Each structure stands twice: as structure tokens, then as C-alpha cells.
């Protein structure tokens, strides 16, 4: 483990991911019992705003930081690594401040025109306050991922989740004791507090890391201060970040259409707005998080696989890339098929025990078949980004989303939620097939070797 940073980092991130997801399960159970299924549906409608905001301010920049830091560290250019981080922080925080102002000032038109639900306006306004802190946290995480050091990202992720949950618990119990009816805004306030604490801890940890390393190197007789080229790094940073961000924005825009119009199309099937939001809340707030639980493992592998593949690509080592693809693919498929068996045979029981919902159990069983393809898709996308094939990953993701959107607009009005449940596995299967086609060069390389 000490010799292989991917294994070590994966273990750390996986352990943290499992703990945070367990906490998240109890948190979601608590929310569903206090705000109801319709409230969960309204809360989940905030997800498109969160995804688009992250795409505009941080997502592409974080990935670009991770990739460039990994490449510079492989060449011993430590000063350039720090310059990339500083440049990324300046750009990301400025973008988040601007976007936060827009969301805060125009929360009502955004909620009524884009989310088609006016009750989301206070949620959008509160969420806007978290954006600058989320940008700081995201860029620093990208720097540590590039160094293949996962300790600080893991700790901050765990603390963020704990602060979020505890703060919401305290607010809810305070409201009960004082005969105040708690609302959905409390959950978003907890999210903001979690981001603030995580950002502060990340900054403190980064300062300690820099101080320790500079102090250690200063003791060497041959110490040469690293040269910083912050403004020079802006161009290479944004050359990768902008395409990644644009890709994420387009993808999240399509996902927003998916999230907003699924309840609307369920209304065309004959359900009331309250029933449609309830089904949407059960599916996205209860069933899907359980299906995604094993992704704590595959997601951790994917995060660390990007800088590993990037470094191997910079050194021209196709053999290392091919071996990494085959090894992690085999593991993801094994985990996926085990998860399918678990969720299919015990899905109904898990729905009743965890969420007290028979409908959640039905959704869990229906979605169990897409587990192998869902987990594998995350990994393959990371490999493509590490190989500078962000364009390939973008078009593949768009294709998968279009399959789901077609199901929403053409199948859901006739078959209800079943039409969407058919589209999810179909889109994930197509996603994996086209990813493998894009990586066929390295698959054939492995066969030749």
C-alpha cells in the first residue's frame, strides 16, 4: 500500500466515503420523516442549481489543477504546482462570488422560470452563500489529489458531512422545543455551514503543509527557493478547465431538464403535482442514494486514477494505463454484479427498514440491474479525462443523457415512472459501450502484450 498511491488513496477515500454515506443515509431518513416525501422532492429540485453552480465555478478547475499538479510533480516542478493552485483559487473564487450574487438577487425568477417551483426560491438564496467556500475547498482538494495525498480531502469531506448533519439536527430540535415548524430551508443552511467549516480546515491544512515542506527544504544546504509563475499558469490551467467546465455545464443543463421535467411529465401521466413531487423525492432522495452507495469505492478509484493516468500519459507509458484500466474494470464489474444481487433480492426489505417506504423498495429493485454499468462509467470517464480526451467523455455523457431525456418526454407520459426506470439502465449501458470504444487503443495494447 505504501508503494502504490492509488491503493492507499483509494482505501482512505473509500473509508471516508462509506462513513459519510452512512451518515447521509441516517440524515436522509431524518429529513424524509420531518419534511415528508413532497418536501424531499422540493429539496431535490435544488440539485440542478447546485450542479450548474459547481460546473461554472469549480468542477473543471479542480480537475485541471489535479492533472497539472500531477504532471508538474512528476517533473519535479514544485513551484509550478503551487502556482497552478494559486491561479485556480483566484479564478474560482471570483467566479463564485459573481454567481453567488446572481443567485441571491434573482432567486425567485430562477425558481419559477427554471425550476418551475416557486417554493425553491429561499433554498436558492441560502445556497448562494456557500459558493465561495465551496470553490476554496474544491481547488485545494484538486491540489492534494494531484499530489496523490488524500488525507486532507478525506478529513474535510467527513467534517463537512458531520457539521451539516449536526447543525440541521440542532435546528430541528430547537424548532420543536419552541413550537416552531421547521422547513426545508434548514437543510440548505446545514449545507452552507458544512462548506464554511470544510473550507476553513482546508486552508489551515494547506498552510501547515506548505510551512512544513518549505521549512524542511530550507535546512538543506542546496536549497533553492522554487520559482513561481502564477500568471503564466493561467493559460494552461484554463485551456483544460474551460472545455471541462463547458462540458459539465452542458451536461448539468441537460440533467437539470431531466430533474425539472420528470415531475411535470408524471403530471401528464395523470398524477397531481404533490404526487409527482413525492415520487420524485422517493426516487432521487431515497432509492438512488442507496444504489449509489457502492460508488464510494469506485468514485475514490476514479478520482485518483485521473492523475495516475495523466502521469503515465506524460511519461508515454501505455502499458501502465492499460494495466490500470483492466485491473480497475474487473474490480468495478465484480462490485457491480454483487450490488445487483444484493439490491434485487433485498431491495424491498431495505426500502421498508431504511425509509419506511414500499415504493422506495420497488425502485431499488428496478434500478439494481444498472449497478455494474453505473459504477464502471465513473471510472472510464476519469481515464478519458486523464488522457486529455475530455471531448470524447463529453459526447458520451451527452448521448447517455439524451437517452434518459427521450424516455422522460416520450415514455413517462404513457407509462409513468416505469418509462424513466427503463431509460436509466439503457443509458448506462450505452455509456459504458462507447467509453470502451474510445479506449480501444489501450485495450488492444494490453492484448498485444
C-alpha positions in Angstrom: 0.0 0.0 0.0 2.8 2.4 0.8 4.4 1.9 -2.6 1.1 2.3 -4.5 -0.6 5.7 -4.0 -3.7 4.6 -5.9 -4.3 1.7 -3.5 -3.5 3.8 -0.4 -5.5 6.8 -1.6 -8.4 4.6 -2.6 -8.6 3.0 0.8 -8.6 6.4 2.5 -11.2 7.9 0.2 -13.3 4.8 0.3 -13.3 4.6 4.1 -14.3 8.3 4.3 -16.9 7.9 1.5 -18.5 4.9 3.3 -18.7 6.7 6.6 -20.1 9.9 5.1 -22.7 7.9 3.1 -23.8 6.0 6.2 -24.2 9.4 8.0 -26.0 10.6 4.9 -28.4 7.7 5.0 -29.5 8.4 8.5 -29.7 12.1 7.6 -32.0 11.4 4.6 -34.2 9.2 6.8 -34.4 12.0 9.3 -35.3 14.5 6.6 -37.9 12.3 5.0 -39.6 11.8 8.3 -39.6 15.6 9.1 -40.3 17.2 5.7 -42.1 14.4 4.0 -41.8 12.9 0.5 -43.1 16.1 -1.2 -40.6 18.1 0.8 -37.8 15.8 -0.3 -38.9 16.3 -3.8 -38.7 20.1 -3.5 -35.3 19.8 -1.8 -34.0 17.6 -4.6 -35.1 20.2 -7.2 -32.3 22.3 -5.8 -29.8 19.8 -7.2 -29.8 21.3 -10.7 -28.8 24.7 -9.3 -26.1 23.1 -7.2 -24.7 21.1 -10.1 -24.7 24.0 -12.5 -23.1 26.3 -9.9 -20.3 23.8 -9.3 -19.7 23.4 -13.0 -19.4 27.1 -13.6 -17.1 27.9 -10.6 -15.1 24.8 -9.7 -15.6 21.5 -11.5 -13.4 22.0 -14.5 -10.8 24.0 -12.5 -10.5 21.3 -9.8 -9.8 18.6 -12.5 -7.4 20.9 -14.3 -5.5 21.6 -11.0 -5.3 17.8 -10.3 -4.0 17.0 -13.7 -1.4 19.8 -14.0 -0.1 19.3 -10.4 0.4 15.6 -11.1 2.3 16.4 -14.3 4.5 19.1 -12.7 5.3 17.0 -9.7 6.4 14.1 -11.9 8.9 16.5 -13.4 10.0 18.0 -10.1 8.5 21.4 -10.8 7.1 22.1 -7.3 6.9 25.9 -7.8 4.7 25.4 -10.8 2.4 23.2 -8.9 1.8 25.9 -6.2 1.4 28.5 -9.0 -1.4 26.4 -10.5 -3.2 26.2 -7.2 -3.0 30.0 -6.5 -4.1 30.8 -10.0 -7.0 28.4 -9.7 -8.1 29.9 -6.4 -8.2 33.4 -7.8 -10.3 32.4 -10.8 -12.6 30.1 -9.0 -13.4 32.4 -6.0 -14.1 35.4 -8.3 -16.5 33.3 -10.4 -18.2 32.0 -7.3 -18.7 35.5 -5.9 -20.3 36.7 -9.1 -22.5 33.7 -9.5 -23.5 33.8 -5.8 -24.7 37.4 -6.2 -26.8 36.5 -9.2 -28.4 33.5 -7.4 -29.1 35.6 -4.3 -30.7 38.5 -6.2 -32.6 36.6 -8.7 -33.7 33.5 -6.7 -37.4 33.9 -7.4 -37.3 34.2 -11.2 -34.7 31.3 -11.3 -37.1 29.2 -9.2 -40.2 30.0 -11.1 -38.8 30.0 -14.6 -36.1 27.3 -14.5 -37.1 25.0 -11.6 -40.8 25.6 -12.2 -41.3 25.6 -8.4 -41.5 29.0 -6.6 -41.0 27.3 -3.2 -37.3 26.7 -4.2 -36.6 30.5 -4.0 -35.5 30.6 -0.3 -33.4 27.5 -0.9 -31.5 29.1 -3.8 -30.9 32.2 -1.8 -29.4 30.4 1.1 -27.3 28.1 -1.1 -25.7 31.1 -2.9 -23.9 31.9 0.3 -21.9 28.6 0.2 -20.3 29.1 -3.3 -17.1 31.0 -2.4 -16.3 28.5 0.4 -17.1 25.5 -1.9 -14.6 27.0 -4.5 -11.8 27.2 -2.0 -12.5 23.7 -0.7 -12.7 22.3 -4.3 -9.4 23.8 -5.6 -7.4 22.7 -2.5 -8.8 19.2 -2.9 -7.7 19.2 -6.5 -4.2 20.2 -5.5 -4.0 17.3 -3.0 -5.4 14.8 -5.5 -2.7 15.8 -7.9 -0.1 15.1 -5.2 -1.9 11.7 -4.6 -2.4 12.8 -1.0 -6.0 12.1 0.1 -5.8 12.7 3.8 -6.9 16.3 3.8 -9.7 15.9 1.3 -11.0 12.9 3.2 -11.0 14.6 6.6 -12.7 17.8 5.2 -15.3 15.7 3.4 -16.1 13.9 6.7 -16.1 17.0 8.8 -18.3 18.8 6.2 -20.9 16.0 6.4 -20.8 15.9 10.2 -21.2 19.6 10.6 -24.1 19.6 8.1 -26.0 16.9 9.8 -25.4 18.0 13.4 -26.4 21.6 12.6 -29.6 20.5 11.0 -30.4 18.2 13.9 -29.9 21.1 16.4 -32.0 23.5 14.4 -34.9 20.9 14.0 -34.8 20.1 17.7 -34.7 23.7 18.7 -37.8 24.4 16.5 -39.7 21.5 18.1 -38.9 22.7 21.6 -40.1 26.2 20.8 -43.2 25.1 18.8 -41.8 26.3 15.5 -42.5 24.4 12.4 -39.1 23.6 10.7 -38.9 23.8 6.9 -36.7 22.7 4.0 -34.5 25.8 4.3 -33.0 24.3 7.4 -31.4 21.5 5.4 -29.8 24.0 3.0 -28.5 26.1 5.9 -26.7 23.0 7.2 -25.1 22.6 3.8 -23.7 26.1 3.9 -22.3 25.6 7.4 -20.6 22.4 6.3 -18.9 24.1 3.4 -17.7 27.0 5.5 -16.1 24.7 8.1 -14.6 22.4 5.3 -13.1 25.5 3.6 -11.5 26.8 6.8 -10.0 23.4 7.6 -8.6 23.0 4.1 -6.9 26.4 4.3 -5.4 25.7 7.7 -4.1 22.3 6.5 -2.7 23.7 3.3 -0.8 26.4 5.2 0.6 23.8 7.6 1.7 21.6 4.6 3.5 24.5 2.8 5.2 25.6 6.0 6.4 22.2 6.9 7.8 21.5 3.4 9.5 24.8 3.0 11.0 24.6 6.4 12.3 21.1 5.6 13.8 22.2 2.4 15.4 25.3 3.9 17.5 23.1 6.1 19.2 21.6 3.1 22.4 23.2 2.0 21.5 23.0 -1.6 18.1 24.6 -1.0 16.9 26.8 -3.9 13.6 28.6 -3.5 11.0 27.4 -6.0 10.2 29.9 -8.8 6.5 30.8 -9.1 4.9 31.6 -12.4 1.3 32.3 -11.4 0.2 34.3 -14.4 1.9 32.0 -16.8 -0.2 29.1 -15.4 -3.4 30.9 -16.2 -3.4 29.8 -19.9 -2.6 26.1 -19.5 -5.0 25.9 -16.5 -7.9 27.4 -18.4 -7.1 25.6 -21.6 -8.1 22.4 -19.9 -10.6 23.9 -17.3 -12.8 25.7 -19.9 -13.6 22.7 -22.1 -14.2 20.6 -18.9 -16.4 23.3 -17.5 -18.3 23.8 -20.7 -18.8 20.1 -20.9 -20.0 19.9 -17.3 -22.3 23.0 -17.8 -24.0 21.4 -20.9 -24.3 18.0 -19.1 -25.7 19.6 -16.0 -28.1 21.7 -18.0 -29.4 18.5 -19.6 -29.5 16.9 -16.1 -31.5 20.0 -15.0 -34.0 19.4 -17.7 -34.2 15.8 -16.6 -34.8 16.8 -12.9 -37.3 19.6 -13.6 -39.4 17.9 -16.2 -39.6 14.4 -14.7 -42.3 15.6 -12.2 -44.0 17.6 -14.9 -44.2 14.6 -17.2 -45.5 12.5 -14.4 -48.4 15.0 -14.1 -49.1 14.3 -17.8 -49.4 10.7 -16.8 -52.3 11.6 -14.5 -50.6 12.3 -11.2 -51.2 15.5 -9.2 -48.3 17.9 -8.6 -48.0 16.7 -5.0 -47.9 13.0 -6.0 -45.3 13.7 -8.8 -43.0 15.5 -6.3 -43.5 12.7 -3.8 -42.4 10.0 -6.4 -39.5 12.2 -7.5 -38.5 12.7 -3.8 -38.6 8.9 -3.1 -36.7 8.1 -6.3 -33.9 10.7 -6.1 -33.8 11.2 -2.3 -34.1 7.6 -1.1 -33.7 4.9 -3.8 -30.9 6.4 -5.9 -28.6 7.3 -3.0 -28.8 3.6 -1.8 -27.9 2.4 -5.4 -25.0 4.9 -5.5 -23.7 3.8 -2.1 -21.0 1.4 -3.5 -19.8 4.3 -5.7 -17.9 5.4 -2.6 -15.4 2.8 -3.7 -15.4 3.3 -7.5 -15.6 7.0 -7.1 -12.5 7.0 -5.0 -10.7 4.9 -7.6 -11.8 7.3 -10.3 -10.6 10.4 -8.5 -7.1 9.0 -8.0 -7.0 7.3 -11.4 -7.1 10.6 -13.3 -3.7 12.0 -12.0 -2.2 8.4 -12.2 -3.2 8.1 -15.9 -2.2 11.7 -16.5 1.3 11.0 -15.1 1.6 7.7 -17.1 0.5 9.5 -20.3 3.1 12.3 -19.7 5.8 9.6 -19.5 4.4 7.7 -22.5 3.7 4.6 -20.5 0.8 3.0 -22.4 1.4 -0.3 -20.5 0.7 1.3 -17.1 -2.5 2.9 -18.5 -3.7 -0.4 -20.0 -3.0 -2.3 -16.8 -4.8 0.2 -14.7 -7.9 0.1 -17.0 -8.1 -3.7 -16.9 -7.5 -4.1 -13.2 -10.0 -1.5 -12.0 -12.6 -2.5 -14.7 -12.5 -6.1 -13.3 -13.0 -4.8 -9.8 -15.8 -2.5 -10.7 -17.7 -5.2 -12.6 -17.3 -7.6 -9.6 -18.6 -5.0 -7.2 -21.4 -4.1 -9.6 -22.7 -7.6 -10.0 -22.6 -8.2 -6.2 -24.5 -5.0 -5.7 -27.1 -6.0 -8.3 -27.7 -9.3 -6.4 -27.9 -7.5 -3.1 -30.3 -4.8 -4.2 -32.5 -7.1 -6.2 -33.1 -9.7 -3.5 -33.2 -7.3 -0.5 -34.4 -4.1 -2.1 -37.9 -4.3 -0.8 -36.7 -5.0 2.7 -34.2 -2.2 2.6 -36.9 0.3 1.4 -39.2 -0.6 4.3 -36.5 -0.7 7.0 -34.4 2.4 6.0 -37.1 4.7 4.6 -40.4 3.1 5.7 -41.5 3.1 2.1 -42.6 0.2 -0.1 -42.3 2.5 -3.1 -38.6 3.0 -2.4 -38.1 -0.7 -2.2 -39.7 -1.2 -5.6 -37.4 1.5 -7.1 -34.3 -0.1 -5.5 -35.1 -3.5 -7.1 -35.8 -1.9 -10.5 -32.6 0.1 -10.5 -30.4 -2.8 -9.3 -29.6 -4.0 -12.8 -27.7 -0.9 -13.8 -25.1 -1.1 -10.9 -22.2 -2.7 -12.9 -22.5 -0.1 -15.7 -23.1 2.8 -13.4 -20.0 2.2 -11.3 -17.8 1.4 -14.3 -18.9 4.6 -16.1 -17.4 6.8 -13.4 -14.0 5.1 -13.7 -13.9 5.1 -17.5 -14.7 8.8 -17.6 -11.8 9.6 -15.3 -9.5 7.6 -17.6 -10.6 9.6 -20.6 -10.1 12.9 -18.8 -6.6 11.8 -17.7 -5.8 11.1 -21.3 -6.9 14.6 -22.4 -10.0 13.0 -24.1 -12.5 15.3 -22.4 -14.3 15.8 -25.7 -14.9 12.0 -26.0 -16.2 11.9 -22.4 -18.5 14.8 -23.1 -20.2 13.4 -26.2 -20.6 10.0 -24.5 -22.2 11.6 -21.5 -24.5 13.7 -23.7 -25.6 10.6 -25.5 -26.4 8.8 -22.3 -28.4 11.8 -21.1 -30.3 12.1 -24.3 -31.5 8.5 -23.9 -32.9 9.4 -20.5 -34.5 12.6 -21.8 -36.2 10.8 -24.6 -37.6 8.3 -22.1 -38.9 11.2 -19.9 -40.6 13.0 -22.8 -41.9 10.1 -24.7 -42.3 7.1 -22.3 -43.2 8.7 -18.9 -46.4 10.4 -20.1 -47.6 6.9 -21.3 -46.1 4.5 -18.8 -45.4 6.7 -15.8 -42.3 6.3 -13.7 -41.7 2.9 -15.3 -40.6 4.7 -18.5 -37.9 6.5 -16.6 -36.8 3.3 -14.8 -36.3 1.7 -18.2 -34.2 4.6 -19.5 -31.7 4.7 -16.7 -30.1 1.2 -17.3 -30.3 1.7 -21.1 -28.3 5.0 -20.8 -25.7 3.5 -18.5 -25.1 0.5 -20.8 -24.7 2.8 -23.8 -22.3 5.0 -21.7 -20.0 2.0 -21.0 -20.0 0.7 -24.5 -18.9 4.0 -26.1 -16.3 4.6 -23.3 -14.7 1.2 -24.2 -14.7 2.1 -27.9 -12.9 5.4 -27.1 -10.3 3.5 -25.1 -9.9 0.6 -27.6 -6.2 1.7 -28.3 -5.2 0.7 -24.7 -7.4 -2.4 -24.7 -5.7 -3.7 -27.9 -2.3 -2.7 -26.4 -2.9 -5.0 -23.4 -3.9 -7.9 -25.7 -0.7 -7.4 -27.8 1.4 -7.5 -24.6 
